[in-house]
Amino acid sequence: MGDNVVAVKITEDNTLRNSKYVKGVQYLVENGVKQIPDVYIQPPHQLVNLTKFVRSNEIPVIDLAGLNDDSRSGVLAGIKNACDRWGFFQVINHGVPVRVVEQMMDVARRFHELPTEEKMVHYSAYPSEPHRFQTIFNLEKQTVLEWRDNLEQKCYPPPEDDNWLKNPIGYRDAAMDYSREVRKLAKVLLAAMSEGLNLSSDALEKCLGDEFTQIFLINYYPPCPNPELVLGVNSHSDRGALTVLLQDEIRGLEVFNEGNWFEVKPLANAFVINVGDETEVL
């Protein structure tokens, strides 16, 4: 099926830039792919066993407005329970303005709709770059590719002006506003999680350091001709302290708990919170 490719191992940037796989899945879609190349086909054990898939919204939903009134203790208990049982929860009334979220979504879509040649200007295999476009996360080891393109942007400590994308227009302002508001939310959540552990509200943030690093990833999943054979992102845990995830209206995110995969139903004006490996270790 498709191209007879079983691995991608490229070490020189010039070769890398000429690889159709490194150019991203949107490049394949734009060039009329009818059947996915073999390199994107997931082994059966990686695909969700539908007998262990629960299509429901049992992931806890926490209304953060209660942190500011008499229901604070109940909200803290809800966050603690969600962290203990799931490691995931959704938050509503989180304080991030709708306008900021909409502007970020707009520039995210417009970046991924740019011509491939323009996106490839920002391609890098090196995570030290302030921003980079990529589709393959581990060139040396990844033998099955994920059906997604990705933009990674370091946003704290704040990059110099030259280290923000110039195109799409408005990207820098939208990304700065969004990362600033999400950082405020992350600090609120870290404080609530600390209090849930009967620690001072600044305990977890002190462990991470006042200047803890912040990056955001913009994942893009174009339509796939064989969606039953691919994954946008393989099963994994997040290695950082906390992930604040913004979904669009398209379903797809699943979390694993007590032997089952649970769908995370998108909620309007909500964020999905994922407790990362670093916080679990702490």
BELMO-V803580 format. One record per run of one state. SS is the DSSP state (alpha for helix, beta for strand, coil for the rest). FROM is the first residue (numbers start at 0). LEN is the number of residues. If there is no record, write none. Layout:
ss;from;len
SS;FROM;LEN
SS;FROM;LEN
//
This chain:
ss;from;len
coil;0;12
alpha;12;5
coil;17;7
alpha;24;6
coil;30;7
alpha;37;3
coil;40;3
alpha;43;3
coil;46;3
alpha;49;3
beta;52;2
coil;54;6
beta;60;3
alpha;63;5
coil;68;3
alpha;71;14
coil;85;2
beta;87;5
coil;92;5
alpha;97;15
coil;112;3
alpha;115;5
coil;120;2
beta;122;1
coil;123;7
beta;130;4
coil;134;14
beta;148;8
coil;156;4
alpha;160;3
coil;163;7
alpha;170;26
coil;196;6
alpha;202;6
coil;208;5
beta;213;7
coil;220;6
alpha;226;3
coil;229;12
beta;241;4
coil;245;8
beta;253;4
coil;257;2
beta;259;4
coil;263;7
beta;270;5
coil;275;1
alpha;276;5
coil;281;1
//
